[in-house]
Amino acid sequence: MWPESFRRVVEQLSRLPGVGDKTAQRFALELVLEPALALELGAAISSMPTGVGRCHKCGNLAERVEGRPPECTICLDPRRNNKLLCVVGRIQDLLAIERSGAMRGRYFVLGRLLSPLDGVRAEHLPTAELITRVEALGVEEVILATPPSVDGEATALFLARELAERNVRVSRIASGVPHGGDLEFSDQITLGRAIEGRRTF
């Protein structure tokens, strides 16, 4: 029903997270109707593999510059607090925390969480690199900001044990009722953590 080149674009777009067939079709049709946009988008995408890399310090996205390892804008920012390190599972988590404006320290992206069902074991985590970063920055507090899932909790517990022997405070992000949410629709674990993580007014 569709031209082969159009179908290939739809297939590739539908491989993206959160993009279904209908959304992929809409995107592809827009690119057909706007050739200039298609060319600009194609050029931008094709330049990413050589232009963007992972920060060699924290694992965030960074611009590749010839002659030196990639380093992200957060690691380059001298105003950041070196004594505070936030450990996240994915780059998406780092971006979400940054949008909140609540974190002014440094980051470390694990890239994966402990998940025995998926074959991800302790030796697959970059624990040695994390400890090296903690020591290099002189970190005083590590915030474990892994998600409140089974894999996220297991990862946080493992890292807390690994960091216990270092002269560093280890904390866990609080989890509780979302802003604007109704208590009656919250699950028991979320409500329990909201009570346990309470703070003085």
C-alpha positions as CSV (number, residue, x, y, z in Angstrom):
1,M,0.0,0.0,0.0
2,W,2.9,2.4,0.7
3,P,6.1,3.2,-1.2
4,E,9.0,1.0,0.0
5,S,11.0,4.0,1.3
6,F,8.0,5.3,3.2
7,R,7.4,1.9,4.8
8,R,11.0,1.6,5.9
9,V,10.8,5.0,7.6
10,V,7.6,3.9,9.4
11,E,9.3,0.7,10.5
12,Q,12.3,2.5,11.9
13,L,10.3,5.2,13.7
14,S,8.0,2.6,15.3
15,R,11.1,1.0,16.9
16,L,11.5,4.1,19.1
17,P,10.2,3.9,22.7
18,G,6.6,5.1,23.0
19,V,6.1,5.3,19.2
20,G,3.4,3.0,17.9
21,D,2.5,2.3,14.3
22,K,0.0,5.1,14.0
23,T,2.3,7.7,15.5
24,A,5.2,6.5,13.2
25,Q,2.9,6.9,10.2
26,R,2.0,10.4,11.2
27,F,5.6,11.3,11.7
28,A,6.6,9.8,8.3
29,L,3.8,11.5,6.5
30,E,4.9,14.8,8.0
31,L,8.4,14.2,6.7
32,V,7.1,13.4,3.2
33,L,5.0,16.6,3.2
34,E,7.9,18.7,4.5
35,P,11.0,17.6,2.5
36,A,13.2,20.3,4.1
37,L,12.4,19.0,7.6
38,A,13.2,15.5,6.5
39,L,16.6,16.6,5.2
40,E,17.4,18.5,8.3
41,L,16.3,15.7,10.6
42,G,18.2,13.1,8.6
43,A,21.4,15.2,8.8
44,A,21.0,15.7,12.5
45,I,20.4,12.0,13.1
46,S,23.3,10.9,10.9
47,S,25.7,13.2,12.8
48,M,24.8,11.8,16.3
49,P,27.0,8.7,16.3
50,T,30.1,10.8,15.7
51,G,29.0,14.0,17.5
52,V,27.5,12.6,20.7
53,G,29.1,10.3,23.2
54,R,28.9,9.3,26.9
55,C,30.7,11.5,29.4
56,H,33.8,9.7,30.6
57,K,33.2,10.9,34.1
58,C,29.5,10.4,34.8
59,G,28.0,8.6,31.8
60,N,25.7,11.5,30.7
61,L,25.4,12.6,27.1
62,A,28.3,14.8,26.0
63,E,29.6,16.5,22.8
64,R,32.5,14.7,21.2
65,V,35.5,17.0,20.8
66,E,38.5,15.7,18.9
67,G,41.6,15.2,21.0
68,R,39.8,14.8,24.4
69,P,37.4,12.4,26.0
70,P,33.7,13.5,26.0
71,E,32.7,15.5,29.1
72,C,29.1,16.7,29.7
73,T,28.1,20.3,30.6
74,I,27.3,19.2,34.2
75,C,30.7,17.8,34.8
76,L,32.2,20.9,33.3
77,D,30.2,23.3,35.5
78,P,32.5,24.6,38.3
79,R,29.5,25.8,40.3
80,R,28.4,22.2,41.1
81,N,28.8,20.7,44.5
82,N,31.5,18.0,44.4
83,K,30.6,16.7,47.8
84,L,27.2,15.5,46.6
85,L,26.9,12.7,44.1
86,C,23.5,11.4,42.8
87,V,23.5,7.9,41.4
88,V,20.9,7.1,38.7
89,G,20.0,4.1,36.6
90,R,19.5,5.8,33.2
91,I,20.3,9.1,31.5
92,Q,16.5,9.7,31.4
93,D,16.5,9.7,35.2
94,L,19.3,12.2,35.3
95,L,17.4,14.5,33.0
96,A,14.2,14.2,35.1
97,I,16.1,15.1,38.3
98,E,17.8,18.0,36.5
99,R,14.4,19.4,35.4
100,S,13.3,19.5,39.1
101,G,16.2,21.9,39.9
102,A,16.6,20.2,43.3
103,M,20.0,18.6,42.6
104,R,23.1,20.9,42.4
105,G,25.7,18.2,42.9
106,R,27.3,15.7,40.5
107,Y,25.9,12.6,38.9
108,F,26.9,9.0,38.1
109,V,24.8,7.0,35.5
110,L,24.9,3.2,36.1
111,G,23.4,2.4,32.7
112,R,21.7,-0.7,34.1
113,L,20.1,-2.1,37.3
114,L,20.5,-5.5,39.0
115,S,18.1,-7.9,37.3
116,P,18.8,-11.6,37.7
117,L,15.9,-12.4,35.4
118,D,17.6,-10.4,32.6
119,G,21.0,-11.8,33.5
120,V,22.3,-8.5,35.0
121,R,24.4,-9.4,38.1
122,A,26.5,-7.5,40.5
123,E,29.7,-7.9,38.3
124,H,27.9,-6.1,35.5
125,L,27.4,-2.9,37.4
126,P,30.2,-0.2,37.1
127,T,30.8,-0.3,40.9
128,A,34.5,0.2,40.6
129,E,34.0,3.3,38.5
130,L,31.5,4.7,41.0
131,I,33.9,4.2,43.9
132,T,36.7,5.9,41.8
133,R,34.4,8.9,41.2
134,V,33.5,9.1,44.8
135,E,37.1,9.2,45.8
136,A,38.2,11.5,43.0
137,L,35.6,14.1,43.9
138,G,35.9,13.8,47.7
139,V,32.2,13.0,47.9
140,E,30.6,13.3,51.4
141,E,27.1,12.1,50.4
142,V,25.9,9.6,47.8
143,I,22.2,9.8,46.9
144,L,20.9,6.5,45.5
145,A,18.2,7.7,43.0
146,T,17.4,4.3,41.4
147,P,13.7,3.7,40.8
148,P,11.4,2.3,43.5
149,S,11.1,-1.0,41.7
150,V,12.3,-4.5,42.7
151,D,15.4,-4.0,40.5
152,G,16.0,-0.5,41.6
153,E,15.7,-1.4,45.3
154,A,18.1,-4.4,44.9
155,T,20.6,-2.1,43.1
156,A,20.3,0.5,45.9
157,L,20.9,-2.1,48.6
158,F,23.9,-3.5,46.8
159,L,25.5,-0.1,46.2
160,A,24.8,0.9,49.8
161,R,26.7,-2.2,51.0
162,E,29.6,-1.5,48.6
163,L,29.9,2.1,49.8
164,A,29.5,1.3,53.5
165,E,33.3,0.9,53.9
166,R,34.0,4.3,52.5
167,N,33.9,7.5,54.6
168,V,30.7,8.6,52.9
169,R,27.1,9.1,53.8
170,V,24.6,7.1,51.7
171,S,21.0,8.2,51.4
172,R,18.0,7.0,49.3
173,I,15.5,9.2,47.5
174,A,12.2,9.3,49.3
175,S,9.1,7.9,47.5
176,G,5.5,8.8,48.3
177,V,2.3,10.2,47.1
178,P,2.6,12.3,43.9
179,H,1.7,16.0,44.1
180,G,-2.1,16.4,43.5
181,G,-2.7,12.7,44.0
182,D,-5.5,11.2,46.1
183,L,-4.5,8.9,49.0
184,E,-7.3,6.5,48.3
185,F,-5.7,5.6,44.9
186,S,-2.2,5.1,46.2
187,D,-0.8,1.6,46.8
188,Q,0.2,0.3,50.2
189,I,3.9,0.4,49.6
190,T,3.8,4.0,48.3
191,L,1.7,5.1,51.3
192,G,4.0,3.2,53.7
193,R,7.1,5.0,52.3
194,A,5.4,8.3,52.4
195,I,4.8,7.8,56.2
196,E,8.3,6.5,56.8
197,G,9.9,9.4,54.8
198,R,7.9,12.1,56.6
199,R,9.7,15.3,57.7
200,T,9.0,18.0,60.2
201,F,6.9,20.9,59.1
